[in-house]
């Protein structure tokens, strides 16, 4: 059986000589993994570019039977070409980071139209955005919480949970007195992002990195086995000071 659906690429890994295994968040089937044959061949060139993080695809996919493991793509093509995201270093680093978070936080193999629409529309908006891109990752993660079932309405709500979790974990980065005071300072920045992002007063890239670290800690409290987000280090290197 085959199914037509739109999809958002989350990641891929090499498989055998010329193939890959890709994880895609699909509009109709949720998170799916597919074997894609021959895309790492020299000819025709460029097909592997279709499986970079956050590429928007149209797919014809085989539907796996329960317990049968991996399935394959019968057809695939770019649905909506991205103009800046794959080519701008800062934007592509943000895309890599966010696709890793989504790939770890979203695991359901079922349709979720609001979540798909949020991801799809956010990617297109980021691709078109020319100013204010430095705060996109923070805004995306804050709004994604709503679709994952642990949304927040204020900066204090977020920092309170991180503080309480830090107090309960020996050696936590957020368990010391100075760290708690710093978290309280961050409440204002999170409130601005939640309610009036155009007027954000986040001063520099260093503070953005700290805010991202707090947000990732918040995700770890709510998403079992989220683990370490490896691409956060890459993103930290390109955030403007």
C-alpha positions in Angstrom: 0.0 0.0 0.0 1.2 3.5 -0.8 0.2 6.9 0.6 0.8 10.4 -0.6 1.8 13.0 2.0 3.8 16.0 2.7 6.8 15.7 4.9 9.5 17.6 6.8 12.9 16.1 6.9 14.4 15.8 10.4 17.6 13.9 9.8 19.3 11.2 7.8 22.1 8.7 8.2 24.2 6.8 5.6 23.0 3.3 4.7 25.1 0.9 2.6 27.0 2.3 -0.3 24.7 4.9 -1.9 21.5 4.9 0.2 20.3 6.6 3.4 17.8 6.1 6.2 15.9 9.3 6.8 13.5 10.4 9.5 10.7 12.5 8.3 7.7 14.1 10.1 4.9 13.4 7.7 1.5 15.1 7.6 -0.5 11.9 7.6 1.6 9.4 9.5 3.6 11.4 12.0 7.3 10.4 12.4 8.4 7.8 9.9 11.8 6.4 8.9 12.4 5.5 5.3 15.2 3.8 3.3 16.0 6.0 0.2 18.0 4.2 -2.4 20.7 5.7 -4.6 20.6 9.3 -3.4 24.4 9.4 -2.6 25.4 8.5 -6.2 27.3 11.0 -8.2 24.6 11.0 -10.8 22.1 12.5 -10.9 23.7 15.1 -8.6 22.0 17.0 -5.8 19.4 14.5 -4.7 21.0 14.2 -1.2 20.3 17.9 -0.7 16.6 17.1 -0.6 17.2 15.3 2.8 18.9 18.2 4.6 17.1 19.2 7.9 13.8 21.0 7.5 13.5 20.4 3.7 9.8 20.3 2.8 8.9 17.3 0.6 6.1 15.8 -1.2 6.2 12.0 -0.8 4.7 8.8 -2.1 5.6 6.3 0.6 5.0 2.6 1.2 3.1 2.1 4.4 4.8 -0.4 6.7 2.8 -3.2 8.3 2.9 -3.1 12.1 6.2 -4.6 13.3 7.7 -4.9 9.8 10.4 -2.2 10.4 11.7 0.2 7.8 9.8 1.0 4.6 10.7 2.9 1.5 9.9 6.0 -0.5 8.4 5.3 -3.9 8.6 9.0 -5.0 9.9 12.2 -3.5 10.3 15.8 -4.6 10.8 19.2 -3.1 7.4 20.7 -2.2 8.4 24.3 -1.5 12.0 25.4 -2.3 13.7 27.3 0.5 15.5 30.5 -0.5 17.8 31.2 2.4 17.7 28.5 5.1 20.0 26.0 3.4 22.6 28.6 2.4 22.8 31.1 5.3 25.3 29.8 7.9 23.4 31.1 10.9 20.0 30.0 9.6 21.2 26.6 8.6 22.8 26.1 12.1 19.4 27.1 13.7 17.6 24.7 11.4 20.0 21.8 12.3 19.6 22.5 16.0 15.8 22.8 15.9 15.4 19.7 13.7 17.4 17.7 16.3 15.1 18.9 19.1 12.0 18.1 17.1 13.4 14.7 16.1 14.0 13.8 19.8 10.9 15.4 21.2 8.3 14.2 18.6 8.0 10.4 18.3 4.4 9.7 17.6 3.6 7.7 14.5 0.2 9.3 14.0 -1.3 12.3 12.3 -1.2 15.6 14.2 -2.3 18.3 11.8 -1.8 21.3 14.1 1.8 20.3 14.9 2.6 19.7 11.2 1.1 23.1 10.3 3.1 24.8 13.0 6.4 23.2 11.8 5.6 23.8 8.1 4.6 27.5 8.6 7.5 28.2 11.0 10.1 26.9 8.5 8.7 29.0 5.7 8.5 32.1 7.8 12.1 31.6 9.0 13.2 31.2 5.4 11.6 34.5 4.4 12.6 36.4 7.6 15.3 39.0 7.0 15.5 40.8 10.4 15.2 39.5 14.0 16.4 36.0 13.1 18.6 35.8 16.1 15.7 35.1 18.4 13.9 32.6 16.1 15.2 29.4 17.9 13.9 30.7 21.3 10.5 31.7 19.9 10.2 28.4 18.0 10.9 26.3 21.1 8.6 28.3 23.3 5.7 27.9 21.0 6.5 24.3 20.2 5.8 23.5 23.9 2.1 24.1 23.4 1.9 21.5 20.6 3.8 19.0 22.8 1.5 19.3 25.7 3.6 21.3 28.2 3.0 24.9 27.1 3.8 27.8 29.3 2.1 31.2 29.7 4.9 33.1 31.5 8.6 33.3 32.1 8.1 32.7 35.8 6.3 29.4 35.1 9.2 28.2 33.1 12.0 29.3 35.4 10.1 28.0 38.5 10.1 24.5 37.1 13.8 24.6 36.2 14.7 26.0 39.7 12.7 23.3 41.5 14.2 20.6 39.3 17.7 22.0 40.0 17.2 22.0 43.7 16.3 18.3 43.5 19.4 17.3 41.6 22.8 17.3 43.1 25.3 18.9 40.8 22.7 20.5 38.5 23.8 23.6 36.7 20.7 25.4 38.1 21.0 24.3 41.7 23.3 27.0 43.1 22.2 30.3 44.6 23.8 32.5 41.9 22.3 30.3 39.2 18.9 30.7 40.7 19.3 34.5 40.8 20.3 34.4 37.1 17.3 32.4 36.2 15.1 35.0 37.9 16.7 37.6 35.6 15.7 35.5 32.6 12.0 35.6 33.5 11.7 39.1 31.8 13.3 37.9 28.6 11.0 34.8 28.4 8.0 37.0 29.1 8.9 39.4 26.3 9.4 36.5 23.8 6.0 35.0 24.8 4.0 38.2 24.7 5.8 40.9 22.8 8.8 39.4 20.8 9.2 42.5 18.6 10.3 44.5 21.7 12.7 41.9 23.1 15.6 43.3 25.1 17.9 40.3 25.0 21.3 42.1 24.8 23.6 39.7 23.1 24.4 36.2 21.9 25.8 35.1 25.3 22.5 35.7 26.9 20.7 33.9 24.1 22.9 30.8 24.6 22.0 30.8 28.3 18.3 31.2 27.5 18.5 28.3 25.1 20.2 26.2 27.7 17.4 26.9 30.2 14.8 26.0 27.5 16.5 22.7 26.7 16.6 21.9 30.5 12.8 22.6 30.5 12.3 20.3 27.6 14.4 17.6 29.4 12.0 17.8 32.3 9.0 17.0 30.1 10.4 14.8 27.3 11.6 11.4 28.5 15.0 10.5 27.1 15.5 13.8 25.3 19.2 13.6 26.2 21.9 16.0 25.1 21.2 18.2 22.0 24.6 17.9 20.3 24.0 20.6 17.7 23.5 23.2 20.5 27.3 23.6 20.6 27.4 24.3 16.8 24.6 26.9 17.2 26.4 28.6 20.1 29.4 29.2 17.9 27.4 31.1 15.3 25.1 33.2 17.5 25.9 36.8 17.3 27.4 38.4 20.4 
